[in-house]
Amino acid sequence: MAIKGIGPKSVEEAVQIYLRENPEIFMALEQNLLNISKLSKNITEENRQLNPISVRAALIRMNDRKIGVRAKNKADELLRKSKISLQDKVSVVNAKKPLHLKYISATFLEGSVVYIVDEMEQKLPQESEEVSVDSHVSMIHIYSPGEIESTPGFIMRITHKLYARGINILQLISCSNETILILKKDSCIPAYEILSAA
């Protein structure tokens, strides 16, 4: 994605924006898995107002300082302090209109409502043209200390940990200090182990 209107911003700030918008590249850079010259060329191809030599120098400085390592460590520390639980017997109910259900979470979208339902608490509705039910899912609930509100990158860290192991998140709900992940049943135990081992 091109960085528009850099104006007085430094090259390093522009490079930081690029890396934040491409977190997989940022992670690979932190682990010294990238060719910095090639990366600087890629960045300047998308942002022609930047000088490739200046971009390369900024990447080297950032890599030397390990920008982002402190944020990653803080997010990992917060994850260690969080209470993480795994819940089976949940389903995702997608309805075109609101339903009278007891639910764990409801997301009201334009033209539909997505419910996460505890099967032990609520009988599932019948499937129809108006309602679909996915019972092949499980839920990971992360209850974090209040400091989550001042810890940038917490959700990104969780998603990257799972992404690195090839685990797909079907739904992610984050509100205040609670994070809910919905995953396929066969992914949930490995995901729980990864997050609990942080």
Backbone as a chain_set.jsonl record, in Angstrom:
{"seq": "MAIKGIGPKSVEEAVQIYLRENPEIFMALEQNLLNISKLSKNITEENRQLNPISVRAALIRMNDRKIGVRAKNKADELLRKSKISLQDKVSVVNAKKPLHLKYISATFLEGSVVYIVDEMEQKLPQESEEVSVDSHVSMIHIYSPGEIESTPGFIMRITHKLYARGINILQLISCSNETILILKKDSCIPAYEILSAA", "coords": {"N": [[0.855, -1.193, 0.0], [0.641, 2.147, -0.883], [2.236, 4.919, 0.667], [0.755, 7.815, 1.324], [1.1, 11.354, 0.991], [3.458, 12.059, 2.596], [4.923, 14.295, 3.374], [6.373, 16.249, 5.908], [7.23, 14.062, 7.349], [9.676, 11.756, 8.518], [11.869, 9.502, 6.713], [12.181, 7.152, 8.104], [9.85, 7.08, 9.672], [7.971, 6.763, 7.623], [8.733, 4.251, 6.677], [8.185, 2.735, 8.939], [5.384, 2.929, 8.963], [4.816, 1.487, 6.623], [5.728, -1.069, 7.406], [4.03, -1.586, 9.574], [1.649, -1.841, 8.216], [2.118, -4.139, 6.859], [2.424, -6.66, 8.479], [3.497, -9.27, 8.363], [5.847, -9.003, 6.951], [7.201, -7.319, 8.671], [7.562, -9.034, 10.889], [9.238, -10.984, 9.757], [11.453, -9.398, 9.187], [12.296, -8.692, 11.774], [13.237, -11.143, 12.579], [15.46, -11.451, 11.094], [15.157, -12.54, 8.492], [14.953, -11.484, 6.03], [16.132, -9.979, 2.973], [17.548, -6.971, 3.178], [18.176, -5.045, 1.243], [16.603, -5.823, -0.955], [14.069, -5.575, 0.238], [14.026, -2.797, 0.72], [13.98, -1.909, -1.903], [11.479, -2.913, -2.715], [9.798, -1.401, -1.036], [10.289, 1.219, -1.953], [9.366, 0.969, -4.556], [6.636, 0.944, -4.204], [6.346, 3.38, -3.031], [7.261, 5.931, -4.436], [8.298, 8.401, -3.806], [10.209, 8.07, -1.948], [13.683, 7.622, -1.197], [15.707, 4.943, -2.219], [18.18, 4.356, -0.97], [18.059, 5.773, 1.407], [15.851, 4.507, 2.551], [16.867, 1.927, 2.889], [18.898, 2.459, 4.759], [17.312, 3.323, 6.903], [15.906, 0.961, 7.473], [18.014, -0.673, 8.314], [18.846, 0.724, 10.633], [16.503, 0.503, 12.161], [16.323, -2.257, 12.4], [18.639, -2.789, 13.834], [17.985, -1.591, 16.247], [15.894, -3.164, 16.9], [13.114, -2.499, 16.623], [9.908, -2.805, 17.86], [10.295, -5.156, 19.28], [10.076, -4.699, 22.033], [7.344, -4.087, 22.261], [6.268, -6.504, 21.412], [7.214, -8.207, 23.427], [5.875, -7.095, 25.618], [3.219, -7.591, 24.935], [3.275, -10.395, 24.957], [3.835, -10.804, 27.663], [1.484, -9.812, 28.804], [-0.311, -11.66, 27.743], [0.531, -13.924, 29.118], [-0.354, -13.247, 31.663], [-3.045, -13.388, 31.344], [-6.233, -15.035, 31.674], [-6.933, -17.986, 30.16], [-9.283, -19.863, 28.493], [-10.793, -22.831, 27.155], [-13.55, -23.71, 25.253], [-15.791, -26.15, 24.361], [-18.658, -27.401, 22.631], [-19.986, -25.233, 21.46], [-21.683, -23.163, 19.09], [-21.956, -21.46, 15.951], [-24.358, -19.287, 14.937], [-25.94, -18.023, 12.212], [-28.095, -15.593, 11.233], [-30.667, -14.095, 9.259], [-32.381, -12.321, 10.383], [-32.872, -10.841, 13.66], [-32.827, -13.185, 16.386], [-34.532, -14.814, 19.12], [-32.471, -15.687, 21.311], [-30.358, -17.127, 23.813], [-27.193, -16.011, 24.171], [-23.577, -16.074, 23.818], [-22.145, -14.167, 22.499], [-23.102, -11.592, 20.239], [-23.144, -10.351, 16.987], [-24.149, -7.703, 15.174], [-24.767, -7.282, 11.933], [-25.004, -5.679, 8.692], [-27.896, -6.714, 7.399], [-27.738, -9.241, 8.581], [-27.355, -11.313, 11.551], [-24.869, -12.51, 13.693], [-24.497, -15.054, 15.907], [-22.842, -16.368, 18.758], [-23.239, -19.293, 20.387], [-23.785, -21.076, 23.383], [-24.132, -24.417, 23.504], [-24.975, -25.889, 25.665], [-26.536, -24.214, 27.074], [-28.46, -23.191, 25.423], [-30.88, -24.257, 23.17], [-30.323, -25.137, 19.827], [-31.379, -23.303, 16.941], [-33.538, -24.372, 14.232], [-32.155, -25.103, 11.045], [-32.55, -23.12, 8.106], [-33.616, -21.254, 5.19], [-33.268, -18.795, 6.216], [-31.654, -19.105, 8.417], [-28.49, -20.329, 9.416], [-26.405, -22.86, 10.859], [-23.379, -23.54, 12.457], [-21.832, -26.11, 13.885], [-19.37, -27.156, 14.165], [-17.288, -26.006, 15.567], [-15.123, -24.514, 18.053], [-14.389, -22.571, 21.013], [-12.081, -20.15, 22.141], [-11.504, -18.353, 24.99], [-10.19, -15.399, 26.139], [-9.343, -13.762, 28.936], [-8.197, -10.816, 29.994], [-5.938, -8.778, 32.027], [-6.672, -5.359, 33.035], [-4.727, -3.719, 31.893], [-4.546, -4.247, 29.232], [-5.785, -2.34, 27.706], [-3.923, -0.37, 27.366], [-1.93, -1.524, 25.943], [-0.517, -1.775, 23.006], [-0.883, -3.814, 20.086], [-1.625, -6.294, 21.102], [-3.741, -7.996, 20.16], [-2.806, -8.393, 17.567], [-0.487, -9.826, 18.14], [-1.508, -12.24, 19.152], [-2.905, -13.197, 16.881], [-0.769, -13.468, 15.103], [0.8, -15.423, 16.339], [-0.827, -17.679, 16.015], [-1.174, -17.678, 13.242], [1.456, -18.195, 12.428], [1.642, -20.873, 12.957], [-0.072, -21.955, 11.167], [-2.773, -21.856, 11.796], [-6.125, -21.106, 11.402], [-8.277, -18.428, 12.159], [-11.656, -18.27, 12.618], [-13.544, -16.462, 13.621], [-13.135, -13.425, 15.418], [-13.593, -11.719, 18.327], [-13.258, -8.809, 20.109], [-13.452, -7.019, 23.008], [-13.088, -4.534, 25.307], [-11.475, -5.996, 27.969], [-11.73, -8.592, 27.149], [-11.289, -11.286, 24.91], [-12.437, -13.187, 22.265], [-12.011, -16.1, 20.443], [-13.017, -17.915, 17.656], [-12.693, -21.069, 16.368], [-12.131, -23.831, 14.098], [-12.961, -27.095, 15.299], [-10.823, -28.977, 15.246], [-8.609, -27.346, 15.293], [-8.578, -26.042, 17.67], [-7.488, -27.087, 20.135], [-4.63, -27.225, 19.588], [-4.285, -24.427, 19.202], [-5.014, -23.398, 21.699], [-2.963, -24.513, 23.268], [-0.713, -23.226, 22.172], [-1.231, -20.506, 22.789], [-1.416, -20.634, 25.572], [1.127, -21.306, 26.264], [2.611, -19.07, 26.048]], "CA": [[0.0, 0.0, 0.0], [1.447, 3.36, -0.98], [2.115, 5.875, 1.767], [0.419, 9.079, 0.665], [1.252, 12.599, 1.728], [4.448, 11.936, 3.663], [5.231, 15.648, 3.844], [7.558, 16.409, 6.732], [7.591, 12.848, 8.081], [10.981, 11.205, 8.163], [11.857, 8.243, 5.97], [11.987, 6.067, 9.077], [8.423, 7.037, 10.01], [7.279, 6.195, 6.467], [9.048, 2.819, 6.663], [7.415, 2.139, 10.041], [3.995, 2.805, 8.498], [4.798, 0.371, 5.675], [5.878, -2.324, 8.147], [2.807, -1.821, 10.358], [0.608, -2.274, 7.283], [2.537, -5.45, 6.351], [3.019, -7.259, 9.671], [4.269, -10.483, 8.078], [7.184, -8.532, 6.568], [7.776, -6.805, 9.912], [8.011, -10.175, 11.691], [10.381, -11.593, 9.077], [12.577, -8.477, 9.366], [12.772, -8.841, 13.154], [13.929, -12.421, 12.725], [16.572, -11.422, 10.135], [14.855, -13.485, 7.42], [14.758, -10.744, 4.782], [17.207, -9.231, 2.344], [17.178, -5.57, 3.413], [18.263, -4.312, -0.028], [15.409, -6.182, -1.733], [12.929, -4.971, 0.911], [14.038, -1.344, 0.476], [13.549, -1.733, -3.295], [10.019, -3.124, -2.732], [9.146, -0.258, -0.388], [10.365, 2.404, -2.821], [8.523, 0.744, -5.729], [5.278, 1.341, -3.811], [6.397, 4.754, -2.519], [8.322, 6.466, -5.294], [8.859, 9.634, -3.27], [11.282, 7.705, -1.022], [14.979, 7.278, -1.776], [16.029, 3.573, -1.804], [19.34, 4.322, -0.061], [17.557, 6.235, 2.707], [14.989, 3.448, 3.084], [17.757, 0.845, 3.345], [19.544, 2.919, 5.995], [16.286, 3.316, 7.959], [15.65, -0.441, 7.828], [19.166, -1.158, 9.087], [18.76, 1.338, 11.969], [15.371, -0.092, 12.872], [16.66, -3.642, 12.71], [19.646, -2.749, 14.907], [17.301, -1.245, 17.504], [14.828, -4.15, 17.093], [11.834, -1.815, 16.826], [8.792, -3.741, 17.962], [10.572, -6.253, 20.212], [9.507, -4.355, 23.35], [5.887, -4.226, 22.169], [5.991, -7.94, 21.337], [7.443, -8.759, 24.765], [4.809, -6.618, 26.5], [2.009, -8.338, 24.571], [3.461, -11.76, 25.461], [3.698, -10.742, 29.124], [0.056, -9.655, 29.078], [-0.936, -12.949, 27.43], [0.852, -14.825, 30.248], [-1.174, -12.842, 32.811], [-4.45, -13.566, 31.001], [-6.872, -16.323, 31.922], [-7.307, -18.528, 28.854], [-10.101, -21.081, 28.618], [-11.243, -23.446, 25.92], [-14.92, -24.181, 25.416], [-16.39, -26.928, 23.291], [-20.122, -27.306, 22.685], [-20.472, -23.931, 21.014], [-22.058, -23.104, 17.678], [-22.14, -20.141, 15.354], [-25.666, -19.199, 14.284], [-26.014, -16.855, 11.33], [-29.513, -15.385, 10.933], [-30.955, -12.887, 8.485], [-33.099, -11.418, 11.284], [-32.585, -11.155, 15.069], [-33.518, -14.329, 16.977], [-34.613, -14.811, 20.587], [-31.522, -16.704, 21.755], [-29.384, -16.806, 24.851], [-25.946, -16.113, 23.419], [-22.32, -15.614, 24.415], [-21.826, -12.936, 21.784], [-23.909, -11.334, 19.042], [-22.618, -9.305, 16.125], [-25.219, -7.246, 14.301], [-24.22, -6.817, 10.668], [-26.053, -5.209, 7.782], [-28.581, -7.836, 6.759], [-27.647, -10.504, 9.314], [-26.85, -11.3, 12.925], [-24.063, -13.692, 13.958], [-24.526, -15.391, 17.332], [-22.068, -17.486, 19.301], [-24.197, -19.877, 21.313], [-23.392, -22.212, 24.217], [-25.117, -25.468, 23.261], [-25.463, -26.4, 26.952], [-27.45, -23.205, 27.617], [-29.464, -22.771, 24.443], [-31.186, -25.189, 22.081], [-30.016, -24.511, 18.549], [-32.533, -23.161, 16.05], [-33.557, -25.186, 13.016], [-31.581, -24.445, 9.865], [-33.518, -22.77, 7.066], [-33.056, -20.239, 4.286], [-33.006, -17.608, 7.039], [-30.764, -19.428, 9.542], [-27.501, -21.4, 9.257], [-25.77, -23.217, 12.125], [-22.101, -24.249, 12.349], [-21.527, -26.736, 15.177], [-18.034, -27.76, 14.085], [-16.364, -24.982, 16.063], [-14.875, -24.377, 19.487], [-14.11, -21.184, 21.378], [-11.053, -19.806, 23.128], [-11.852, -17.099, 25.658], [-9.024, -14.812, 26.8], [-9.742, -12.691, 29.861], [-6.919, -10.156, 30.27], [-5.947, -7.661, 32.981], [-7.067, -4.053, 32.498], [-3.638, -3.051, 31.165], [-4.698, -4.512, 27.792], [-6.223, -1.116, 27.045], [-2.756, 0.474, 27.075], [-0.908, -2.394, 25.344], [-0.749, -1.916, 21.57], [-0.381, -5.017, 19.425], [-1.984, -7.539, 21.792], [-4.509, -8.842, 19.242], [-1.908, -8.753, 16.478], [0.429, -10.86, 18.627], [-2.269, -13.492, 19.202], [-3.173, -13.676, 15.527], [0.501, -13.878, 14.493], [1.203, -16.711, 16.927], [-1.626, -18.732, 15.388], [-0.842, -17.656, 11.813], [2.765, -18.826, 12.25], [1.448, -22.33, 13.044], [-1.04, -22.361, 10.162], [-4.109, -21.976, 12.393], [-7.04, -20.081, 10.906], [-9.295, -17.927, 13.082], [-12.909, -18.059, 11.899], [-14.101, -15.212, 14.13], [-12.418, -12.816, 16.535], [-14.351, -10.639, 18.96], [-12.467, -8.198, 21.17], [-14.167, -5.921, 23.654], [-12.483, -4.223, 26.595], [-10.387, -6.922, 28.301], [-12.1, -9.955, 26.754], [-11.066, -11.639, 23.512], [-13.02, -14.482, 21.939], [-11.603, -16.655, 19.163], [-13.777, -19.074, 17.198], [-11.86, -21.857, 15.464], [-12.594, -25.187, 13.832], [-12.688, -27.961, 16.451], [-9.511, -29.627, 15.181], [-7.555, -26.345, 15.493], [-8.736, -25.343, 18.944], [-6.546, -27.543, 21.164], [-3.304, -26.671, 19.29], [-4.298, -22.973, 19.424], [-5.015, -23.199, 23.157], [-1.613, -24.838, 23.757], [0.197, -22.151, 21.727], [-1.495, -19.275, 23.556], [-1.142, -20.887, 26.992], [2.576, -21.472, 26.443], [3.282, -17.765, 25.81]], "C": [[0.888, 1.24, 0.0], [1.167, 4.285, 0.188], [1.915, 7.243, 1.14], [0.711, 10.257, 1.591], [2.24, 12.529, 2.868], [4.816, 13.296, 4.222], [6.49, 15.67, 4.686], [7.983, 15.141, 7.472], [8.943, 12.338, 7.614], [10.81, 9.925, 7.369], [11.583, 7.094, 6.929], [10.52, 5.95, 9.481], [7.62, 6.412, 8.874], [7.51, 4.69, 6.379], [8.283, 2.1, 7.772], [5.959, 1.957, 9.649], [3.878, 1.61, 7.561], [4.85, -0.963, 6.423], [4.654, -2.627, 8.999], [1.683, -2.326, 9.464], [0.903, -3.645, 6.678], [3.208, -6.231, 7.48], [3.828, -8.525, 9.419], [5.697, -10.124, 7.66], [7.92, -8.034, 7.806], [8.335, -7.951, 10.765], [9.246, -10.83, 11.07], [11.626, -10.718, 9.22], [13.17, -8.617, 10.76], [13.585, -10.114, 13.346], [15.092, -12.562, 11.743], [16.386, -12.428, 8.994], [14.734, -12.806, 6.064], [16.052, -10.128, 4.287], [16.806, -7.759, 2.405], [17.231, -4.756, 2.115], [17.026, -4.571, -0.883], [14.16, -5.548, -1.113], [12.882, -3.467, 0.654], [13.603, -1.041, -0.958], [12.028, -1.892, -3.386], [9.268, -1.935, -2.136], [9.151, 0.957, -1.307], [9.595, 2.213, -4.124], [7.082, 1.153, -5.436], [5.209, 2.804, -3.399], [7.537, 5.485, -3.215], [8.938, 7.758, -4.775], [10.011, 9.351, -2.291], [12.542, 7.327, -1.794], [15.37, 5.879, -1.288], [17.198, 3.484, -0.816], [18.915, 4.759, 1.338], [16.669, 5.182, 3.36], [15.84, 2.315, 3.636], [18.428, 1.216, 4.664], [18.55, 2.904, 7.166], [15.99, 1.892, 8.415], [16.787, -1.013, 8.673], [19.129, -0.59, 10.503], [17.648, 0.689, 12.793], [15.685, -1.522, 13.285], [17.685, -3.713, 13.841], [18.999, -2.458, 16.256], [16.212, -2.243, 17.859], [13.514, -3.467, 17.453], [10.727, -2.872, 16.871], [9.033, -4.866, 18.942], [9.967, -5.96, 21.575], [7.992, -4.532, 23.345], [5.495, -5.695, 22.145], [6.141, -8.572, 22.715], [6.338, -8.343, 25.732], [3.511, -7.36, 26.22], [2.095, -9.774, 25.072], [3.302, -11.816, 26.983], [2.225, -10.622, 29.527], [-0.695, -10.956, 28.795], [-0.678, -13.956, 28.555], [-0.004, -14.51, 31.47], [-2.666, -13.106, 32.583], [-4.939, -14.954, 31.395], [-7.405, -16.82, 30.582], [-8.1, -19.809, 29.07], [-10.571, -21.538, 27.249], [-12.651, -23.98, 26.156], [-15.377, -24.898, 24.157], [-17.898, -26.729, 23.399], [-20.604, -25.878, 22.436], [-20.825, -24.035, 19.533], [-22.141, -21.649, 17.243], [-23.455, -20.184, 14.579], [-25.688, -17.895, 13.495], [-27.465, -16.713, 10.891], [-29.711, -14.089, 10.161], [-31.701, -11.846, 9.307], [-32.741, -11.78, 12.722], [-33.454, -12.313, 15.577], [-33.576, -14.155, 18.488], [-33.762, -15.97, 21.098], [-30.758, -16.196, 22.963], [-28.02, -17.032, 24.204], [-24.75, -15.628, 24.246], [-21.959, -14.262, 23.809], [-22.753, -12.822, 20.579], [-23.282, -10.171, 18.281], [-23.694, -8.942, 15.114], [-24.601, -6.605, 13.061], [-25.361, -6.287, 9.803], [-26.652, -6.429, 7.085], [-28.457, -9.173, 7.452], [-27.156, -10.269, 10.738], [-26.085, -12.605, 13.131], [-24.006, -13.891, 15.466], [-23.512, -16.493, 17.626], [-22.892, -18.009, 20.47], [-23.566, -21.037, 22.065], [-24.48, -23.274, 24.082], [-25.685, -26.062, 24.551], [-26.52, -25.47, 27.544], [-28.634, -22.907, 26.695], [-29.646, -23.857, 23.384], [-30.955, -24.457, 20.767], [-31.262, -24.394, 17.682], [-32.417, -24.108, 14.854], [-32.906, -24.399, 11.875], [-32.681, -24.214, 8.833], [-32.845, -21.809, 6.098], [-32.644, -18.997, 5.061], [-31.926, -17.831, 8.094], [-29.791, -20.55, 9.155], [-26.796, -21.612, 10.594], [-24.486, -23.969, 11.834], [-21.743, -24.776, 13.737], [-20.14, -27.35, 15.205], [-16.959, -26.783, 14.542], [-16.179, -25.123, 17.578], [-14.454, -22.931, 19.741], [-12.948, -21.11, 22.361], [-11.421, -18.434, 23.671], [-10.62, -16.621, 26.416], [-9.507, -13.631, 27.633], [-8.46, -12.054, 30.381], [-7.056, -9.091, 31.346], [-6.272, -6.348, 32.274], [-5.998, -3.359, 31.685], [-3.676, -3.337, 29.664], [-5.05, -3.233, 27.038], [-5.067, -0.177, 26.713], [-1.61, -0.348, 26.471], [-1.185, -2.559, 23.859], [-0.204, -3.247, 21.058], [-0.772, -6.326, 20.063], [-2.727, -8.491, 20.846], [-3.631, -9.292, 18.076], [-0.973, -9.882, 16.904], [-0.268, -12.223, 18.68], [-2.459, -14.049, 17.79], [-1.885, -14.132, 14.843], [0.985, -15.205, 15.04], [0.463, -17.856, 16.253], [-1.331, -18.825, 13.892], [0.472, -18.399, 11.549], [2.678, -20.347, 12.298], [0.377, -22.826, 12.077], [-2.449, -22.541, 10.69], [-4.969, -20.797, 11.966], [-8.063, -19.711, 11.979], [-10.544, -17.64, 12.265], [-13.56, -16.745, 12.304], [-13.245, -14.738, 15.288], [-13.268, -11.673, 17.049], [-13.497, -10.105, 20.1], [-13.223, -7.003, 21.717], [-13.587, -5.723, 25.044], [-11.363, -5.229, 26.882], [-10.74, -8.379, 27.994], [-11.891, -10.142, 25.254], [-11.627, -13.035, 23.293], [-12.547, -14.879, 20.547], [-12.485, -17.856, 18.856], [-12.931, -19.77, 16.134], [-12.545, -23.181, 15.168], [-12.155, -26.084, 14.987], [-11.28, -28.547, 16.414], [-8.343, -28.653, 15.352], [-7.515, -25.813, 16.921], [-7.729, -25.78, 20.013], [-5.125, -27.068, 20.843], [-3.229, -25.161, 19.547], [-4.247, -22.667, 20.911], [-3.614, -23.458, 23.716], [-0.611, -23.75, 23.388], [0.016, -20.908, 22.588], [-1.186, -19.46, 25.034], [0.347, -20.982, 27.275], [3.322, -20.148, 26.297], [4.123, -17.345, 26.996]], "O": [[1.8, 1.346, 0.821], [0.03, 4.422, 0.64], [2.821, 7.767, 0.492], [0.582, 10.158, 2.812], [1.91, 12.897, 3.995], [5.004, 13.434, 5.431], [7.541, 15.186, 4.267], [9.005, 15.15, 8.158], [9.302, 12.478, 6.445], [9.731, 9.333, 7.355], [10.837, 6.171, 6.603], [10.002, 4.842, 9.619], [6.702, 5.628, 9.115], [6.594, 3.937, 6.046], [7.79, 0.989, 7.573], [5.357, 0.932, 9.971], [2.952, 0.809, 7.685], [4.097, -1.883, 6.103], [4.271, -3.788, 9.139], [0.862, -3.138, 9.89], [0.03, -4.245, 6.05], [4.42, -6.444, 7.45], [4.75, -8.829, 10.177], [6.642, -10.848, 7.974], [9.112, -8.291, 7.975], [9.441, -7.853, 11.297], [10.188, -11.186, 11.779], [12.733, -11.237, 9.358], [14.39, -8.658, 10.922], [14.502, -10.163, 14.165], [15.642, -13.65, 11.575], [17.339, -13.088, 8.581], [14.447, -13.46, 5.061], [16.947, -9.801, 5.066], [15.84, -7.347, 1.762], [16.405, -3.865, 1.917], [16.467, -3.643, -1.468], [13.294, -5.044, -1.829], [11.81, -2.919, 0.398], [12.936, -0.037, -1.207], [11.361, -1.102, -4.053], [8.236, -1.514, -2.659], [8.14, 1.648, -1.43], [9.203, 3.2, -4.746], [6.385, 1.653, -6.319], [4.135, 3.404, -3.413], [8.628, 5.639, -2.666], [9.994, 8.171, -5.255], [10.703, 10.272, -1.858], [12.474, 6.784, -2.897], [15.372, 5.632, -0.082], [17.199, 2.631, 0.071], [19.356, 4.186, 2.334], [16.723, 4.982, 4.573], [15.571, 1.801, 4.722], [18.519, 0.394, 5.575], [18.903, 2.521, 8.281], [15.84, 1.641, 9.611], [16.548, -1.748, 9.631], [19.35, -1.32, 11.469], [17.832, 0.369, 13.967], [15.351, -1.944, 14.393], [17.609, -4.589, 14.702], [19.406, -3.005, 17.281], [15.66, -2.203, 18.958], [12.879, -3.805, 18.452], [10.647, -3.731, 15.993], [8.074, -5.485, 19.405], [9.408, -6.853, 22.212], [7.419, -5.06, 24.298], [4.515, -6.094, 22.774], [5.304, -9.375, 23.129], [5.911, -9.139, 26.568], [2.784, -7.719, 27.146], [1.104, -10.32, 25.559], [2.712, -12.753, 27.522], [1.782, -11.262, 30.481], [-1.616, -11.312, 29.53], [-1.557, -14.744, 28.904], [-0.344, -15.413, 32.234], [-3.458, -13.053, 33.524], [-4.17, -15.913, 31.444], [-8.226, -16.158, 29.947], [-7.64, -20.727, 29.749], [-10.724, -20.744, 26.321], [-12.903, -24.636, 27.167], [-15.358, -24.349, 23.055], [-18.346, -25.93, 24.22], [-21.507, -25.384, 23.111], [-20.316, -24.901, 18.821], [-22.363, -20.744, 18.047], [-23.638, -21.009, 13.683], [-25.482, -16.812, 14.043], [-28.009, -17.61, 10.247], [-29.005, -13.107, 10.387], [-31.675, -10.655, 8.997], [-32.343, -12.915, 12.984], [-34.638, -12.414, 15.254], [-32.764, -13.432, 19.067], [-34.253, -17.081, 21.293], [-30.537, -14.995, 23.118], [-27.73, -18.135, 23.74], [-24.892, -14.888, 25.22], [-21.528, -13.342, 24.505], [-23.139, -13.825, 19.978], [-22.937, -9.142, 18.863], [-24.101, -9.77, 14.298], [-23.996, -5.535, 13.13], [-26.535, -6.433, 10.145], [-25.99, -7.088, 6.283], [-29.012, -10.161, 6.971], [-26.629, -9.211, 11.082], [-26.579, -13.679, 12.788], [-23.537, -13.027, 16.207], [-23.347, -17.428, 16.843], [-23.202, -17.279, 21.412], [-22.894, -21.881, 21.472], [-25.618, -23.057, 24.497], [-26.756, -26.669, 24.534], [-27.303, -25.875, 28.403], [-29.677, -22.429, 27.141], [-28.677, -24.315, 22.779], [-31.346, -23.3, 20.613], [-32.109, -25.288, 17.686], [-31.329, -24.576, 14.519], [-33.086, -23.187, 11.759], [-33.615, -25.006, 8.707], [-31.638, -21.581, 6.182], [-31.78, -18.239, 4.621], [-31.347, -16.874, 8.608], [-30.203, -21.587, 8.635], [-26.612, -20.67, 11.366], [-24.485, -24.925, 11.057], [-21.401, -24.013, 14.64], [-19.776, -28.004, 16.182], [-15.864, -26.735, 13.982], [-16.972, -25.762, 18.269], [-14.197, -22.171, 18.808], [-12.851, -21.91, 23.292], [-11.621, -17.481, 22.918], [-10.07, -17.352, 27.239], [-10.011, -12.639, 27.107], [-7.716, -12.687, 31.131], [-8.143, -8.557, 31.563], [-6.157, -6.249, 31.052], [-6.312, -2.495, 30.867], [-2.918, -2.735, 28.903], [-4.666, -3.057, 25.882], [-5.211, 0.713, 25.874], [-0.457, 0.084, 26.487], [-2.003, -3.396, 23.478], [0.814, -3.74, 21.544], [-0.31, -7.38, 19.626], [-2.372, -9.666, 20.748], [-3.706, -10.444, 17.649], [-0.696, -10.79, 16.12], [0.315, -13.237, 18.297], [-2.204, -15.226, 17.539], [-1.911, -15.093, 14.074], [1.521, -16.026, 14.297], [1.059, -18.891, 15.952], [-1.247, -19.922, 13.34], [0.589, -19.139, 10.572], [3.535, -21.037, 11.747], [-0.038, -23.982, 12.15], [-3.24, -23.286, 10.112], [-4.593, -19.639, 12.146], [-8.64, -20.585, 12.625], [-10.499, -16.852, 11.32], [-14.064, -16.003, 11.461], [-12.698, -15.54, 16.044], [-13.623, -10.765, 16.297], [-13.061, -10.869, 20.961], [-13.587, -6.09, 20.976], [-13.595, -6.643, 25.862], [-10.401, -5.308, 26.118], [-10.113, -9.295, 28.526], [-12.257, -9.291, 24.443], [-11.324, -13.958, 24.049], [-12.663, -14.107, 19.594], [-12.676, -18.721, 19.711], [-12.513, -19.164, 15.147], [-13.436, -23.604, 15.904], [-11.102, -25.861, 15.585], [-10.613, -28.608, 17.447], [-7.205, -29.085, 15.538], [-6.528, -25.203, 17.333], [-7.176, -24.938, 20.72], [-4.456, -26.548, 21.736], [-2.22, -24.67, 20.054], [-3.515, -21.774, 21.337], [-3.134, -22.693, 24.553], [0.244, -23.392, 24.198], [0.992, -20.325, 23.06], [-0.733, -18.519, 25.685], [0.781, -20.763, 28.406], [4.548, -20.117, 26.412], [4.748, -16.285, 26.965]]}, "num_chains": 1, "name": "protein.A"}
